[in-house]
Amino acid sequence: MSDIILEMQNITKEFPGVRALDNVNFQVKRGEIHCLVGENGAGKSTLMKVLSGVYPHGSYTGKILFDGQEQKFKNIADSEQKGIAIIYQELALIPELTVYENIYFGHEIMKGKKIDWNETIIRAGEMLKKVKLDVNPSVKVKELGVGKQQLVEIAKALSKNVQLLILDEPTAALNEDDSENLLKLIRELSRRGVTCIMISHKLKEITAIADTITVLRDGSTVCSMDCHEKEITEAEIIKNMVGRALTQIYPRREKHEPGEVQLELRNWTVFDPRKGREILHQCSIQVRKGEIVGVQGLMGAGRTELAMSIFGNSAGYRITGGEMYINGKQVSFASPKAAIREGLAYVTEDRKGNGLFLIQDIQYNISIASLEALCEGVVINQNEEIKIANEYRESINIKAPSIKQRVGNLSGGNQQKVQLAKWMLAKPRVMILDEPTRGIDVGAKYEIYTLMNRLVEEGMSIIMISSELPEILGMSDRLYVMSEGTITGELSAEEASEEKVMAMAISS
């Protein structure tokens, strides 16, 4: 049996106006963990969609050899039949169904013409043991956290006798503990003979887990690096990804004294009727003109709840105590629209679900939050809308053939830039960025960090929420740490360290 389980030869895939893959060659050894990296738009997900049959044979040129035989997959079912399974960043589970129903959904265990539910539950339990997930198979998926749902997805793949498992950004939405557990499982699967291809932007994870690293750039293969031949550094990966060395991951900006207080919360207390409990307790923060204020804390600390309660309270919380001031004036908002009018903007962590209209084009998405400013009477000035959208596309480097490109067809980094452009057009005084670089590559991160620096130099204030502690430490002028809905500490950039922040994050 050959050591090579997969070979993709000269794969070229085109979409209208863009060549996504250009003669890509990709080879994977049996039983290895092969990490695929590259900037957003480099072609990683497109290549995996070609492999898994999402883009069927005939829609691309080149050859796929699996187990030594050429494959011409017409759909996902064809690739799954051969033992190839793909798990996307957006999980494909059905929340209202049980764990066992999800694991065997689409390949049910039959007894005659009926589903054998007893056997389904027994086998689902066996699959859960394989992924070391201790939950009742009869529990509904919606009752599980994201980390456990990810393991259910892997159990589902294993139930199809998978030989090659593709994981697209598997840890993007996970906290550190869940991420570490998942990486341990991937190593275990590899030891059991399951070949894994993992796409990730988290270079620390890549260097920790990979046997081989392949880099794509602009739709072409740059190199493949054997991690057992020599130690592969993050700097080397970055250089191959972006075509140049990034000497400073977090771009520096000129030291300056921040201005007056633009946003202040005093003893901000919030009750969530759905949970039946208080989710924020007497939180007090100040944000000054021209500074980046970080908000850190473990998953569930209340960071996003804080942001949403400030920005017009779209989640339907009850503000039970405290005051909010903008430029010294006490305010309260009945809706996000009212918050926008007072100069607030909120860039959500869920850009695909809540931040953008994926079926609409770039122009539509950029202008949607500022239509009043673009109207002449009751009619939108379309010439002005086109002009402004083009200006933002160029000024923040949104990589797309035109502003008529559907946002759903853009890479994650470019989608995030569209979301930022939407709020920049609204000209806010305070912009809240919730996980602004989640799921995007190091090159696009650098561009977003540079843009953040530009905005604060122009006088904007930024509140930055991030699960990535190095990012918070690298970008913040000051930071607040949260734990269980309370502010447990405030640190300047000079005094902040990972140890101090973590100590505050686990206190309550």
N, C-alpha and C positions, 0 to 999 in steps of 0.2 A: 504493500500500500504506500502510495506517495506521501511525502511529508507535507505536500501542498494540498490543502483542502479546497481553496478558492483561488481562481485567477481571473481577473478582469482585464481584457486586452483592448487597448485603443478605443476606449469608450468615449463617444462624442454624443452630447445631447444638447439640442437647441430649443429655445423658446422664442416667440416673436421678439425680435430686436436684441436678443442676447444669446451667446453661446455659453451655457452653464458648465459644460464639461468639454474639454478639448484634448482628445487622445489620451485619456487617463489610463495608466497601467497600475494595477493594484494586486498584490499577491499576499495570501494569508496562509500561515503554517497551521497544521492540524494541532488543536489543543492549546494554542497560544492566546494571550490577551493582546490584541492588536489595536492600538489607539490611533484614531484618525483625527487629525487636527488641522486647523486653518482658520483664517478670518471668516467672519460672516460673509456669505456670498462666494466662498471659495469653491463650493460644490460638494461638500461632504454629504449633506442630507440628500441631495439629488443623486449622488452615486449610490447611496444605500437604497433609494427608491427604485433605481434601475435594477439593482440586485434582487430586491424583494418582489418585483413584479408590479409595483405601483405604477411605474412607467413601463408598459409592456414591450415585449420584443417587437421591433419594427418602428418604435418611436425614437430609437437611438441607433447608432451604428457601433460596431465592435462586437466582441465575443465575451460570453460568461462561461467559464469552465468550473464546474463544481464536482468534486470527487473524480476529476479527470474526464468528465463528459460535458459536452457543450449543452447549455440550457437555453431554452427560448420561452421564458415565463410569460404567460399572457395576463396573469393576475397574481394576487397575493396567495390565493389558494394553491396555485402551481408551486410556488416557492416553499410554502409550508409543507406540501407533500414530500418535498425533497429534504426536509429537515432544517429549513431556514426560517427563523422567527425574528421579527423586529418589534422593539418596544420604543414608542415615541415619547418625547418629553411631555406631551399632553396625553395622559393615560387614556386608554380606550376601554375603560371599564364602565359598567352600567350601575350607577349608584343604588338604584332601588332593588337590584337583584342581590341574592346572597353570594357569599364567596364561592361556594361550590358551583352555583349556576354560572358565575362569571368564568371560572376556570375551564368549564367544559362547554361554554357557549360557542356554538358553531360546529362543534365536533362531539355532540352528545353521545353518551353511552346508551345504546338501544337494547331493548329486550323485546324482540319481535318488532311491532310497530310503535311501541311505547318507550318513553325514556325510563331507564332503570335508575330511579332516584337513589335507592339504597346503595347501589354500586358506585354511583356518582359521588355520594357523600364520603364513602370509604376511600375512594381513589383520590378525591380532593384532599382528604386528610393526609394521605401519603405524600402528595405533592407539597403540602404546607410544611411537612417535616423536612423535606429536601431543601426548602429555602429557609428553614429554621424560624418559621413564623408560628407562634403559639396562639392561635385564635380559633374559635369555634367556626367550622365551615359554614354553619347556618346563619352567621351574623351577616347583616347587610353591609355591602361595601361602603356605603356612605357613612357608616359609623366608625370607620377606620381612619387613622391619620394618613398623610401622604406617603410617609415612609413604608407603612404596612401595605398600602395600596400598590406601591411599586413592587413589593415582594409577591403580591397576588398576581401581578402581571407576569412576573418571572415564573411563578408556579404554573400559570396558564401556558406559557411557552414550553416548559418542561413536559407538560401533559401531552404535547404534540410530538414527543420524542425528538426534540430539537438537537441538531448537530452543530449548527452555527447560530449563535445568539447575537443580535445587533441591538445595542443600547444607545439611543440618541439622547445625550445630555441627561443621564439617569439620576444625577445628584443635584440638578439645577434648583429644584424646589425643596431639597431636604436640608435639615439642620446637620450640624457636624456629627452627632452621634449616629443618626440614620445613614448619613453618607458613609461613615466608617463601616457600619454593619453591612451596607450594600457592597462595598469594595471587598470586604472579607468573603462575602458570598460569591462574588465574581471569581476570586482566587480559588475558592473551593470548587466551583463549577469547572474551572480550567483544569484543576487536578483530576477531576472525574472524567476529563476528556471532551468537555463541551468547549468548542472554539468560540471566543468572544471578540466581537468588534465593538469598540466603545468610542463614541464621539463625545468630546468634552472640551470646555474652555478652561477648566480648572487645571492649570499646569502642574500644581503640586500633586494632585491626584494622578495625573498622567505619569509623571516621573516615578511615583510610588508603585504603580501597578503594571505598567506596560512591559511586555516582552519585546514588542516592536512598535515603533512610531512612524506613521506615514504622514507627510505634510502635503496638503494641497494649497495652491495659491492661484487665484484667478482661473479656476477650472482646470488646472494642470497639475500633474504630479511633480513636486519639487524634489523630494527624497524620501527614502525609507531608512530608519536608523535602528540597528540592533542594540537593544539596551543591555545585552549580556556581553557584547564585545567591549564596550566602554561606557562610562557614566555619561548619560545625556542630561545636560543642564537646562533649566528653564530659559536661560539667555540664548542658548543654541536653538531651542525650539522657536522662540520668538523671532530670532533673526531669520530663520527659514520661512516662518509664517508671513512676516511683513516685508521681507526683502531688505531689511536694514536692522541694525541694532537699536533697541530702545534702551538708552542708558538710564533713563529715569521713568519708571512706570507711572509715578504720580507727578505730573508736571508741576514745577515750582511756579509761584507767582510772587510778585514784589510784596515785601512786607509793608503793611499799612495799618493805620489805626482805623478800626471800624467806626461807623458813624452812629447816629442816634438809634434808639430802639424802634424797630419797625413793627415787631410783633411781640406781645407779652401775654402769657397765661399766668393767672394767679389762682392757686388752689383749685385747679380745674378738675372737676369730679364728674364722672359719667357712669350711668347705669344702662345696662343692656337688657331690655324687657324679654328678649328671646332666651337669654341665658338665665334670667332671673337673678342677676347679681351685679354688683359694682365692678366695672372693668378698668376704670381709672380713678385713682384716689389722690386728691390734692396735689396735682402736678403743676409745678411752677417753672416756666422757662422764659428766657429772653432771647430774641434774635435781633442783632444789630444790622444796620445798613452796611452792605459790602463784606459780609462774612458768610462762611459755610459752617453751619452748626450740625454736627453729627448726632444721630440718635441710635444708640446701640442697646442690645439686650438679647436674651435668648428667645427662641421661638415661643410665642404666647405671652411675651412680656407686656404687650399692649402698644407696640410702636405704630402699627397700621391703624389701630383703633384711635390713637391720639391724632393721627393725621386726618382721618375721616371725620372725627368729631369737630376738628377745627374748620375743615373745608365744607361747611354747609350741612354737615351731619346727614349725608345721604343714606347712611345705614339705619336711620331711625332710632338712634340712641336717645336717652333722656339726659340732658345736662342738668345735674342735680346740685351743682355748686361751683363757685369760682367765677372769674371774669376773664374776658379776652379784650385786649387793647391793640388797635392798629394805629401807629403814629400818635399814641397818647389818647386816642378816642375809644371809649368803650363801645364794643360792637357785639352783636349776636346775629347769627345767620339762620334763616328758615330754610335755605336751599343753597346748593352750590352756585346757582346763578347770582345770588346776593353776595356770596364770598368773592366771586370773580369781579363783581363791580367794585368791591373794596380793595382789589389788588392782590388777591390770593390765587394761586394755581396749584393743582395737585396732579403730579405725574404718577399714575397708579402703577403698582408692581405687576398687575395683570394687563399688559398692553393689548393682548389678543382678545381677552374677554370683555374688558371694561374701558380700555384706553383708545381703541381705534375701531373704525368700521372697515373690516378687512375686505369686504366686497366693493368698497369705493376706492377712488383713486387718491393720489397724494394731494392734489389740489383740494378736494372735498375735505379731507381729514385735517389739513392745515387750517382751513378757514372756519371749520364748524364751531369753534368756541368764540369766534369774534365776528359773527355775522352782522350784529348791530352796527359795528364800525365800518362794515363794507357796504351797508345799504344806503341807497339814495331813495328816501321815502320808504316804500315797501319792496323795492326791487334791489337785488344784489348787483353791484357794479362788477360784472364778470371780468372786464378788462383789468380792473384793479386787483381782483382776486387772482387772476392768472399771473399778473406781474409780481405780486407779493409771494405767491407760491414758488415761482421761479427764483426769486431772490433768496428765499430760505433754502431751496434745494442746492443752490450754489454756495451760499455762505456757510452752511454747516455740512456740506459735502454728502448729501443724500445720493447714493449711487443708484441711479435709475435712468433709463433712456429718456423719460420725460415725466412731467407732473401728471400725466394721464395714466401712468402705470398703476395697476391695482396694488394696494398696500399689502394684501395677502400674499402677493408674489415676491415681496421684498424679503431680504434676510433679516434676522432678529435685530442686528445693530442698526440697520437702516429704518426698520419699523420704529425703533426707539428714537431715532433722530426725528422722524415725522411727528411722533408724540411730543417731543421737546419743542419742535417748530410751532406746533399748534398752540402751546401755552406761551411761547415767546411772543407770538403775534398778539396775544391778549395783553401784553406789556404789564405783567404783574410786578408788584413790589416784593412779594415773598413767594418763592416757588418751593413746594414740598416735593422732593424726589424720593419715591418709595422704591427701593431696590433698582436704581437706575441702570445698573450694568448686568442684571441677572440674565444669564443665558446668552451673553455676547462675548466675542473674542477679545483678545488683549489689544489688538490694533484699534478696534471700535471703542473699547473702554478708554483708551488714551485720548481719542478724539472727543469723547463725552466729557472726560475730566478737563480737557483744554477748554471746551465750551463752557463748563461750569466756572472755570477761572475767569473767562472773559466776561461772563454775566455779572459776577460779583465785583469785578473791576469797574463795570459800568454802573454799579450802585445797587444791584439786586441783592436780596438776601436769600440764601438757600438753606433749607432744612433737608438734610440727607439721612435717610433711613437705609441701613445696609446690614445684612447678615455677615458680610465679609469684614472681619475686624481689621486686617491690614489696610483695606480700602478706607474705612472710617478714620484710622490713624493717619493715613497718607494724605487725606483731603481736607480734614476738618481744622478750623481755627479753634473751635471749642467743641466739646461733646457732652451730651447728657447720657447717663446710663439708666435703663429701666429694668425693673424686676417686678413681676406680678402686679402690673398696673400702677406702680409708683416710681417716681424719680429717686434713684438711690445714690446719685452722685453727679457732680459736674467737674470736668477736667479741662484745662487748657491744652493746646497741642503740645506744649513743651513738657508738661508733667504727665501726659497720658502715656500708658504702656499697656501691652496686652495683659500683663498680670494684674494691674490695677483695675482695668475695665472688667476682666472676668470676675475678680473678687466682688465688684459692685453688682455685676449681673446675676450672681447667684445669691446675693443677700436679699432680704425682704423686711 
